[in-house]
Amino acid sequence: MADTQQVDARAERRIARLVKQIGAFSKEHGGAEGQLAYIGERGTRIVLVGEDGGWGDLVAPSYEIAEKAVEKAGITVHEDFDGEFAAKVRTGPYEWTRMAGIQLGGPSNG
């Protein structure tokens, strides 16, 4: 019983930390929406897109923890990263040169 309580307490702390991070992102970007993407053994990526087009991501250790975190944070969650949701993302010079550096041998920015 103690092991289960310890795991539950750890999961609750992780959820609370994610909720805090999602809230901070949302406040900084005038609101936020998200999408959950399972990434295998590493867990689940929470992709966040702000109302101002800013974006970022967090990684939760499981899909269940990610789901609880976005639910408690109160953000809209999309099934897919496409359409109007994807169109909100704004990229800048860093992202474009980074993508070019990876794909085409351009500057690596790092």
N, CA, C and O atoms as a MOPAC input file, in Angstrom:
PM7 MOZYME 1SCF
protein

 N      0.81700 1    -1.19600 1     0.00000 1
 C      0.00000 1     0.00000 1     0.00000 1
 C      0.86000 1     1.25900 1     0.00000 1
 O      0.53600 1     2.22500 1    -0.69100 1
 N      1.93300 1     1.26300 1     0.75100 1
 C      2.81000 1     2.43500 1     0.82400 1
 C      3.42800 1     2.73600 1    -0.53500 1
 O      3.58600 1     3.90100 1    -0.90000 1
 N      3.78400 1     1.67800 1    -1.30000 1
 C      4.37600 1     1.89500 1    -2.61600 1
 C      3.40100 1     2.59400 1    -3.56000 1
 O      3.78600 1     3.49000 1    -4.31200 1
 N      2.13400 1     2.17700 1    -3.51400 1
 C      1.12300 1     2.79300 1    -4.36300 1
 C      0.92300 1     4.25300 1    -3.99100 1
 O      0.81700 1     5.11100 1    -4.86700 1
 N      0.87100 1     4.53900 1    -2.69300 1
 C      0.70900 1     5.91600 1    -2.23800 1
 C      1.90300 1     6.76600 1    -2.65000 1
 O      1.74600 1     7.93200 1    -3.01100 1
 N      3.09300 1     6.18300 1    -2.59800 1
 C      4.30000 1     6.91100 1    -2.97800 1
 C      4.27000 1     7.23700 1    -4.48100 1
 O      4.59800 1     8.35400 1    -4.88200 1
 N      3.87700 1     6.26400 1    -5.30300 1
 C      3.77400 1     6.48000 1    -6.74900 1
 C      2.71400 1     7.53600 1    -7.03800 1
 O      2.93600 1     8.43100 1    -7.85300 1
 N      1.55700 1     7.43600 1    -6.37300 1
 C      0.48300 1     8.40500 1    -6.57600 1
 C      0.92800 1     9.80700 1    -6.18700 1
 O      0.63200 1    10.76900 1    -6.89600 1
 N      1.63200 1     9.93300 1    -5.07600 1
 C      2.11200 1    11.24400 1    -4.62700 1
 C      3.10200 1    11.80800 1    -5.63400 1
 O      3.07600 1    13.00600 1    -5.91800 1
 N      3.96900 1    10.97000 1    -6.17500 1
 C      4.94100 1    11.41600 1    -7.17600 1
 C      4.22100 1    11.87900 1    -8.44300 1
 O      4.57400 1    12.90700 1    -9.02100 1
 N      3.21600 1    11.12100 1    -8.86900 1
 C      2.44600 1    11.49300 1   -10.05800 1
 C      1.71700 1    12.81400 1    -9.82100 1
 O      1.69300 1    13.67300 1   -10.70300 1
 N      1.12900 1    12.98400 1    -8.65300 1
 C      0.42100 1    14.23200 1    -8.34000 1
 C      1.36800 1    15.43000 1    -8.33800 1
 O      1.00100 1    16.51300 1    -8.79300 1
 N      2.57900 1    15.23900 1    -7.82900 1
 C      3.57100 1    16.32700 1    -7.84700 1
 C      3.95500 1    16.67100 1    -9.27900 1
 O      4.10100 1    17.84500 1    -9.62100 1
 N      4.11900 1    15.65900 1   -10.11200 1
 C      4.48100 1    15.88700 1   -11.51500 1
 C      3.34800 1    16.60900 1   -12.24300 1
 O      3.59000 1    17.52900 1   -13.02500 1
 N      2.11400 1    16.18600 1   -11.97900 1
 C      0.95400 1    16.84000 1   -12.58700 1
 C      0.90400 1    18.30200 1   -12.15900 1
 O      0.71400 1    19.18500 1   -12.99500 1
 N      1.07300 1    18.56200 1   -10.87200 1
 C      1.03500 1    19.94000 1   -10.35600 1
 C      2.12600 1    20.79700 1   -10.99900 1
 O      1.89000 1    21.96200 1   -11.31900 1
 N      3.31500 1    20.22700 1   -11.18900 1
 C      4.41800 1    20.96800 1   -11.82400 1
 C      4.07600 1    21.29100 1   -13.28000 1
 O      4.32600 1    22.40300 1   -13.74500 1
 N      3.50600 1    20.32500 1   -13.99600 1
 C      3.11000 1    20.55400 1   -15.39100 1
 C      2.01200 1    21.60900 1   -15.47900 1
 O      2.04800 1    22.47000 1   -16.35900 1
 N      1.03700 1    21.54600 1   -14.57200 1
 C     -0.05000 1    22.53300 1   -14.56100 1
 C      0.52800 1    23.93500 1   -14.36700 1
 O      0.11000 1    24.88500 1   -15.02900 1
 N      1.48400 1    24.05400 1   -13.46100 1
 C      2.12200 1    25.34600 1   -13.19900 1
 C      2.85300 1    25.84900 1   -14.45700 1
 O      2.75800 1    27.02700 1   -14.80000 1
 N      3.57800 1    24.95600 1   -15.13800 1
 C      4.30700 1    25.33100 1   -16.34700 1
 C      3.35400 1    25.70500 1   -17.48200 1
 O      3.60000 1    26.66500 1   -18.21300 1
 N      2.27500 1    24.94900 1   -17.62600 1
 C      1.27700 1    25.26200 1   -18.65500 1
 C      0.64100 1    26.61400 1   -18.35700 1
 O      0.45200 1    27.42700 1   -19.26200 1
 N      0.31100 1    26.85300 1   -17.09800 1
 C     -0.27500 1    28.13300 1   -16.70200 1
 C      0.64400 1    29.30600 1   -16.97700 1
 O      0.20200 1    30.35500 1   -17.44500 1
 N      1.93100 1    29.12800 1   -16.68300 1
 C      2.90900 1    30.20000 1   -16.93600 1
 C      3.01900 1    30.47400 1   -18.43300 1
 O      3.07800 1    31.63200 1   -18.84700 1
 N      3.04800 1    29.42000 1   -19.24500 1
 C      3.10300 1    29.58500 1   -20.70200 1
 C      1.86100 1    30.33100 1   -21.17600 1
 O      1.95900 1    31.28300 1   -21.95000 1
 N      0.70300 1    29.89800 1   -20.71200 1
 C     -0.55600 1    30.50800 1   -21.12200 1
 C     -0.59500 1    31.98800 1   -20.74800 1
 O     -1.02300 1    32.81900 1   -21.55000 1
 N     -0.15800 1    32.31700 1   -19.55900 1
 C     -0.15100 1    33.71500 1   -19.11300 1
 C      0.78600 1    34.55800 1   -19.98200 1
 O      0.45600 1    35.68600 1   -20.35100 1
 N      1.94200 1    34.00600 1   -20.30000 1
 C      2.93100 1    34.73500 1   -21.10500 1
 C      2.47500 1    34.95200 1   -22.54600 1
 O      2.86600 1    35.92600 1   -23.18900 1
 N      1.64400 1    34.03500 1   -23.04900 1
 C      1.26800 1    34.07600 1   -24.46200 1
 C     -0.20700 1    34.40600 1   -24.69900 1
 O     -0.73300 1    34.14500 1   -25.78100 1
 N     -0.87300 1    34.97700 1   -23.69700 1
 C     -2.25400 1    35.42000 1   -23.88000 1
 C     -3.25700 1    34.30100 1   -24.00000 1
 O     -4.31600 1    34.48500 1   -24.59900 1
 N     -2.95300 1    33.15000 1   -23.44800 1
 C     -3.79900 1    31.96600 1   -23.54500 1
 C     -3.04100 1    30.86900 1   -24.26100 1
 O     -2.01400 1    31.12200 1   -24.89100 1
 N     -3.54500 1    29.65000 1   -24.16500 1
 C     -2.86600 1    28.53300 1   -24.82000 1
 C     -3.84500 1    27.42100 1   -25.15900 1
 O     -4.88500 1    27.25600 1   -24.52300 1
 N     -3.48000 1    26.68100 1   -26.16700 1
 C     -4.16900 1    25.45700 1   -26.55800 1
 C     -3.09500 1    24.38300 1   -26.66100 1
 O     -1.90700 1    24.69600 1   -26.73900 1
 N     -3.50300 1    23.12300 1   -26.66200 1
 C     -2.50200 1    22.07100 1   -26.69800 1
 C     -2.90200 1    20.86200 1   -27.51200 1
 O     -4.02500 1    20.74100 1   -28.00200 1
 N     -1.93200 1    19.97000 1   -27.63500 1
 C     -2.13500 1    18.69000 1   -28.30200 1
 C     -1.20300 1    17.69700 1   -27.63100 1
 O     -0.05500 1    18.02800 1   -27.33500 1
 N     -1.68100 1    16.48600 1   -27.38800 1
 C     -0.86900 1    15.45700 1   -26.75200 1
 C     -0.36800 1    14.48400 1   -27.80400 1
 O     -1.12200 1    14.04200 1   -28.67000 1
 N      0.91700 1    14.15700 1   -27.71900 1
 C      1.51700 1    13.23000 1   -28.68200 1
 C      2.33500 1    12.18900 1   -27.93000 1
 O      3.33100 1    12.52300 1   -27.28700 1
 N      1.91900 1    10.93600 1   -28.01100 1
 C      2.63500 1     9.84400 1   -27.37200 1
 C      3.99600 1     9.69500 1   -28.04200 1
 O      4.07600 1     9.61800 1   -29.26800 1
 N      5.07200 1     9.65300 1   -27.24800 1
 C      6.42000 1     9.55200 1   -27.82000 1
 C      7.16000 1     8.30100 1   -27.33700 1
 O      8.38300 1     8.30100 1   -27.20000 1
 N      6.40100 1     7.24800 1   -27.08600 1
 C      7.01900 1     5.98500 1   -26.70700 1
 C      7.39600 1     5.93000 1   -25.23900 1
 O      6.72200 1     6.51300 1   -24.39000 1
 N      8.47300 1     5.22800 1   -24.95100 1
 C      8.89600 1     5.02900 1   -23.56700 1
 C      9.17700 1     6.33200 1   -22.83400 1
 O      9.07400 1     6.38000 1   -21.60800 1
 N      9.52900 1     7.38700 1   -23.55700 1
 C      9.81700 1     8.68400 1   -22.92700 1
 C      8.56700 1     9.33000 1   -22.36500 1
 O      8.67100 1    10.19100 1   -21.49100 1
 N      7.39200 1     8.94700 1   -22.83100 1
 C      6.16600 1     9.51400 1   -22.30300 1
 C      5.29900 1    10.15200 1   -23.35600 1
 O      5.11400 1     9.61400 1   -24.44700 1
 N      4.76600 1    11.31700 1   -23.01100 1
 C      3.84600 1    12.04400 1   -23.88700 1
 C      4.24800 1    13.50400 1   -23.95400 1
 O      4.47100 1    14.15200 1   -22.93200 1
 N      4.33700 1    14.00800 1   -25.16800 1
 C      4.67400 1    15.41600 1   -25.37400 1
 C      3.39100 1    16.23900 1   -25.32400 1
 O      2.39100 1    15.89500 1   -25.95400 1
 N      3.43800 1    17.32400 1   -24.57100 1
 C      2.34700 1    18.29100 1   -24.52700 1
 C      2.81300 1    19.47600 1   -25.36600 1
 O      3.66400 1    20.25600 1   -24.93800 1
 N      2.24800 1    19.60000 1   -26.56200 1
 C      2.60200 1    20.71000 1   -27.44200 1
 C      1.66700 1    21.86600 1   -27.10100 1
 O      0.44700 1    21.70300 1   -27.09100 1
 N      2.24300 1    23.02700 1   -26.82400 1
 C      1.46400 1    24.20800 1   -26.46700 1
 C      1.60200 1    25.27800 1   -27.53100 1
 O      2.69900 1    25.53000 1   -28.02800 1
 N      0.49000 1    25.90700 1   -27.88000 1
 C      0.49600 1    27.02200 1   -28.82300 1
 C     -0.25300 1    28.17300 1   -28.15600 1
 O     -1.41300 1    28.03700 1   -27.76500 1
 N      0.43400 1    29.30800 1   -28.03600 1
 C     -0.16300 1    30.48100 1   -27.41800 1
 C     -1.01500 1    31.26100 1   -28.39000 1
 O     -0.89800 1    31.10100 1   -29.60500 1
 N     -1.87300 1    32.10600 1   -27.84900 1
 C     -2.72200 1    32.94900 1   -28.67900 1
 C     -1.89700 1    33.91400 1   -29.53100 1
 O     -2.36300 1    34.37400 1   -30.57300 1
 N     -0.67300 1    34.22000 1   -29.09300 1
 C      0.20300 1    35.11200 1   -29.85200 1
 C      1.05000 1    34.36900 1   -30.88800 1
 O      1.88600 1    34.98200 1   -31.55200 1
 N      0.84300 1    33.05100 1   -31.03300 1
 C      1.59600 1    32.25700 1   -32.00100 1
 C      2.84500 1    31.62800 1   -31.42800 1
 O      3.48300 1    30.80700 1   -32.08700 1
 N      3.20800 1    32.00200 1   -30.20700 1
 C      4.35900 1    31.36800 1   -29.56500 1
 C      4.04500 1    29.90800 1   -29.27700 1
 O      2.88600 1    29.54000 1   -29.08100 1
 N      5.06800 1    29.09300 1   -29.25300 1
 C      4.82500 1    27.67500 1   -29.02600 1
 C      5.95100 1    27.06000 1   -28.20500 1
 O      7.04300 1    27.61900 1   -28.09200 1
 N      5.66300 1    25.92600 1   -27.65200 1
 C      6.64600 1    25.20000 1   -26.87000 1
 C      6.09200 1    23.82700 1   -26.53900 1
 O      4.97600 1    23.48100 1   -26.92900 1
 N      6.87600 1    23.06100 1   -25.82500 1
 C      6.37600 1    21.75100 1   -25.43200 1
 C      6.94400 1    21.33200 1   -24.08500 1
 O      7.96900 1    21.83600 1   -23.62600 1
 N      6.24600 1    20.40100 1   -23.47800 1
 C      6.64000 1    19.79100 1   -22.21900 1
 C      6.53300 1    18.28700 1   -22.41700 1
 O      5.79800 1    17.83100 1   -23.29300 1
 N      7.24800 1    17.51800 1   -21.62400 1
 C      7.13900 1    16.06800 1   -21.70900 1
 C      6.67800 1    15.52800 1   -20.36400 1
 O      7.28500 1    15.78900 1   -19.32500 1
 N      5.58600 1    14.76600 1   -20.40900 1
 C      5.05300 1    14.09400 1   -19.22900 1
 C      5.50300 1    12.63300 1   -19.27600 1
 O      5.66800 1    12.08200 1   -20.36400 1
 N      5.70400 1    12.00100 1   -18.13200 1
 C      6.17600 1    10.61500 1   -18.13700 1
 C      5.15800 1     9.60400 1   -18.65300 1
 O      5.52900 1     8.47600 1   -18.97900 1
 N      3.87500 1     9.98600 1   -18.73500 1
 C      2.85500 1     9.07700 1   -19.26500 1
 C      1.72300 1     9.87800 1   -19.89000 1
 O      1.57300 1    11.07200 1   -19.63000 1
 N      0.92700 1     9.20600 1   -20.71700 1
 C     -0.21500 1     9.86400 1   -21.34600 1
 C     -1.22700 1    10.26700 1   -20.28600 1
 O     -1.82200 1    11.34100 1   -20.36500 1
 N     -1.42300 1     9.40300 1   -19.29000 1
 C     -2.37100 1     9.67900 1   -18.21500 1
 C     -2.00200 1    10.95200 1   -17.45500 1
 O     -2.87000 1    11.77500 1   -17.16300 1
 N     -0.73600 1    11.11400 1   -17.13900 1
 C     -0.27700 1    12.31600 1   -16.43300 1
 C     -0.45800 1    13.55300 1   -17.31800 1
 O     -0.88200 1    14.60400 1   -16.83500 1
 N     -0.14200 1    13.43300 1   -18.59900 1
 C     -0.31600 1    14.55800 1   -19.52800 1
 C     -1.78800 1    14.95700 1   -19.60600 1
 O     -2.11400 1    16.14300 1   -19.56300 1
 N     -2.67300 1    13.97300 1   -19.72200 1
 C     -4.11300 1    14.24900 1   -19.78800 1
 C     -4.61000 1    14.97100 1   -18.54700 1
 O     -5.35700 1    15.94500 1   -18.64300 1
 N     -4.19400 1    14.49200 1   -17.38200 1
 C     -4.62300 1    15.12700 1   -16.12900 1
 C     -4.08300 1    16.54900 1   -16.02700 1
 O     -4.77800 1    17.44600 1   -15.54900 1
 N     -2.85800 1    16.75600 1   -16.47100 1
 C     -2.24000 1    18.08600 1   -16.38300 1
 C     -2.97900 1    19.09700 1   -17.25600 1
 O     -3.28700 1    20.19600 1   -16.79500 1
 N     -3.26900 1    18.74100 1   -18.51700 1
 C     -3.95800 1    19.70400 1   -19.38700 1
 C     -5.38900 1    19.92500 1   -18.91700 1
 O     -5.92700 1    21.02300 1   -19.06200 1
 N     -6.00500 1    18.89900 1   -18.36100 1
 C     -7.36000 1    19.04000 1   -17.83300 1
 C     -7.36500 1    20.01800 1   -16.65200 1
 O     -8.19600 1    20.92400 1   -16.59400 1
 N     -6.43400 1    19.82900 1   -15.71800 1
 C     -6.35800 1    20.71900 1   -14.55300 1
 C     -5.94200 1    22.13700 1   -14.94900 1
 O     -6.34600 1    23.10500 1   -14.30600 1
 N     -5.13700 1    22.25900 1   -16.00500 1
 C     -4.70700 1    23.57900 1   -16.47800 1
 C     -5.84500 1    24.30400 1   -17.18900 1
 O     -5.81700 1    25.52700 1   -17.32000 1
 N     -6.84900 1    23.54900 1   -17.65000 1
 C     -8.02000 1    24.15300 1   -18.27300 1
 C     -7.82600 1    24.64600 1   -19.69500 1
 O     -8.53300 1    25.55000 1   -20.13900 1
 N     -6.86300 1    24.05600 1   -20.42300 1
 C     -6.65500 1    24.49100 1   -21.80800 1
 C     -7.43400 1    23.59400 1   -22.77300 1
 O     -7.76300 1    22.45200 1   -22.45000 1
 N     -7.71800 1    24.12500 1   -23.94600 1
 C     -8.34800 1    23.34500 1   -25.00100 1
 C     -7.30400 1    22.40200 1   -25.57500 1
 O     -6.17800 1    22.80900 1   -25.86100 1
 N     -7.68000 1    21.14000 1   -25.74200 1
 C     -6.76000 1    20.14100 1   -26.28900 1
 C     -7.31800 1    19.64000 1   -27.62000 1
 O     -8.48400 1    19.26000 1   -27.71400 1
 N     -6.47400 1    19.64700 1   -28.63500 1
 C     -6.85000 1    19.20400 1   -29.97800 1
 C     -6.38600 1    17.76600 1   -30.19900 1
 O     -5.35200 1    17.34500 1   -29.68100 1
 N     -7.16500 1    17.03100 1   -30.97300 1
 C     -6.80800 1    15.64800 1   -31.30200 1
 C     -5.57000 1    15.59000 1   -32.19700 1
 O     -4.70800 1    14.72700 1   -32.03100 1
 N     -5.49900 1    16.52000 1   -33.14500 1
 C     -4.41800 1    16.52600 1   -34.12900 1
 C     -3.77100 1    17.90000 1   -34.18400 1
 O     -4.36600 1    18.90500 1   -33.79500 1
 N     -2.54900 1    17.91900 1   -34.67300 1
 C     -1.83300 1    19.17900 1   -34.85100 1
 C     -1.96200 1    19.57400 1   -36.31500 1
 O     -1.03300 1    19.40000 1   -37.10400 1
 N     -3.13000 1    20.10900 1   -36.66700 1
 C     -3.36100 1    20.51100 1   -38.05000 1
 C     -4.41900 1    21.59600 1   -38.10800 1
 O     -4.90600 1    22.05500 1   -37.07500 1
 N     -4.77100 1    22.00300 1   -39.30500 1
 C     -5.82100 1    22.97900 1   -39.51600 1
 C     -5.56300 1    24.31500 1   -38.84700 1
 O     -4.43400 1    24.80400 1   -38.82700 1
 N     -6.62300 1    24.90600 1   -38.29500 1
 C     -6.53800 1    26.22000 1   -37.67600 1
 C     -5.56700 1    26.23200 1   -36.49800 1
 O     -4.87000 1    27.21900 1   -36.26200 1
 N     -5.53300 1    25.12400 1   -35.76500 1
 C     -4.63300 1    25.04300 1   -34.60900 1
 C     -3.17600 1    25.17700 1   -35.05600 1
 O     -2.43400 1    25.98700 1   -34.50000 1
 N     -2.76700 1    24.41200 1   -36.03000 1
 C     -1.38700 1    24.47500 1   -36.53200 1
 C     -1.08800 1    25.83000 1   -37.16500 1
 O      0.03900 1    26.31800 1   -37.09700 1
 N     -2.10000 1    26.43100 1   -37.77700 1
 C     -1.90200 1    27.71700 1   -38.44400 1
 C     -1.61100 1    28.84500 1   -37.45400 1
 O     -1.10400 1    29.89300 1   -37.85400 1
 N     -1.91900 1    28.65000 1   -36.18100 1
 C     -1.64500 1    29.67100 1   -35.15800 1
 C     -0.15700 1    29.81100 1   -34.86300 1
 O      0.27900 1    30.86200 1   -34.39400 1
 N      0.62800 1    28.77100 1   -35.12700 1
 C      2.05500 1    28.77200 1   -34.79500 1
 C      2.79900 1    29.80200 1   -35.63100 1
 O      2.64600 1    29.85600 1   -36.85200 1
 N      3.59500 1    30.60600 1   -34.97300 1
 C      4.43700 1    31.59700 1   -35.65500 1
 C      5.89300 1    31.19800 1   -35.45200 1
 O      6.34500 1    30.99900 1   -34.32400 1
 N      6.60600 1    31.08600 1   -36.54200 1
 C      8.02500 1    30.75500 1   -36.46200 1
 C      8.84200 1    31.98200 1   -36.82600 1
 O      8.39700 1    32.84700 1   -37.58100 1
 N     10.02100 1    32.03700 1   -36.28400 1
 C     10.91100 1    33.16300 1   -36.54200 1
 C     12.17700 1    32.70800 1   -37.23900 1
 O     12.28300 1    31.55800 1   -37.66300 1
 N     13.13400 1    33.60700 1   -37.35600 1
 C     14.39200 1    33.29000 1   -38.03900 1
 C     15.13100 1    32.10200 1   -37.42500 1
 O     15.73000 1    31.30000 1   -38.14100 1
 N     15.08600 1    31.99400 1   -36.09100 1
 C     15.79200 1    30.87800 1   -35.45200 1
 C     15.26700 1    29.54500 1   -35.96500 1
 O     16.04800 1    28.68000 1   -36.36300 1
 N     13.95100 1    29.37500 1   -35.95700 1
 C     13.37600 1    28.09900 1   -36.37700 1
 C     13.70400 1    27.79900 1   -37.83400 1
 O     14.03700 1    26.66500 1   -38.17900 1
 N     13.60600 1    28.83000 1   -38.70000 1
 C     13.85900 1    28.59900 1   -40.11500 1
 C     15.32300 1    28.25600 1   -40.38100 1
 O     15.60500 1    27.35500 1   -41.17100 1
 N     16.25300 1    28.95200 1   -39.74300 1
 C     17.65500 1    28.61300 1   -39.98000 1
 C     17.99800 1    27.28900 1   -39.32300 1
 O     18.84100 1    26.54700 1   -39.82800 1
 N     17.36500 1    26.98800 1   -38.21900 1
 C     17.60400 1    25.70200 1   -37.55100 1
 C     17.11400 1    24.56800 1   -38.44200 1
 O     17.81300 1    23.57200 1   -38.62600 1
 N     15.91400 1    24.71900 1   -38.99600 1
 C     15.38500 1    23.69200 1   -39.88400 1
 C     16.26100 1    23.56100 1   -41.12700 1
 O     16.53700 1    22.45100 1   -41.58200 1
 N     16.69700 1    24.69000 1   -41.67300 1
 C     17.56100 1    24.65100 1   -42.84600 1
 C     18.89000 1    24.00300 1   -42.50200 1
 O     19.44800 1    23.26000 1   -43.30900 1
 N     19.39700 1    24.27800 1   -41.31400 1
 C     20.67400 1    23.70000 1   -40.89100 1
 C     20.59300 1    22.19000 1   -40.78300 1
 O     21.53400 1    21.47800 1   -41.13500 1
 N     19.46600 1    21.70900 1   -40.29600 1
 C     19.30900 1    20.27100 1   -40.14100 1
 C     19.06400 1    19.60400 1   -41.48800 1
 O     19.64200 1    18.55600 1   -41.77700 1
 N     18.21100 1    20.20700 1   -42.31200 1
 C     17.79000 1    19.58800 1   -43.55100 1
 C     18.71200 1    19.84600 1   -44.74200 1
 O     18.89700 1    18.97200 1   -45.58900 1
 N     19.28700 1    21.04300 1   -44.80300 1
 C     19.98700 1    21.42500 1   -46.01300 1
 C     21.46600 1    21.77600 1   -45.83000 1
 O     22.11400 1    22.26500 1   -46.75500 1
 N     21.98500 1    21.52700 1   -44.64200 1
 C     23.38400 1    21.86700 1   -44.41200 1
 C     23.60100 1    23.33800 1   -44.13100 1
 O     24.72900 1    23.82100 1   -44.23400 1
 N     22.54700 1    24.06800 1   -43.77700 1
 C     22.64500 1    25.49100 1   -43.45300 1
 C     23.20500 1    25.69600 1   -42.05800 1
 O     23.69500 1    24.74900 1   -41.44400 1
 N     23.14200 1    26.91700 1   -41.55000 1
 C     23.68700 1    27.21400 1   -40.22500 1
 C     23.01800 1    26.36600 1   -39.15000 1
 O     21.81900 1    26.09700 1   -39.22600 1
 N     23.77700 1    25.95000 1   -38.16700 1
 C     23.24900 1    25.06300 1   -37.14800 1
 C     22.75900 1    25.80300 1   -35.91900 1
 O     22.13100 1    25.19300 1   -35.05300 1
 N     23.02500 1    27.10000 1   -35.81200 1
 C     22.61700 1    27.89200 1   -34.64400 1
 C     23.10100 1    27.30000 1   -33.33900 1
 O     22.42100 1    27.44000 1   -32.32300 1
 N     24.18200 1    26.68300 1   -33.32700 1
 C     24.60400 1    26.16600 1   -32.04200 1
 C     25.92300 1    25.55900 1   -32.17300 1
 O     26.47000 1    25.05500 1   -31.19200 1

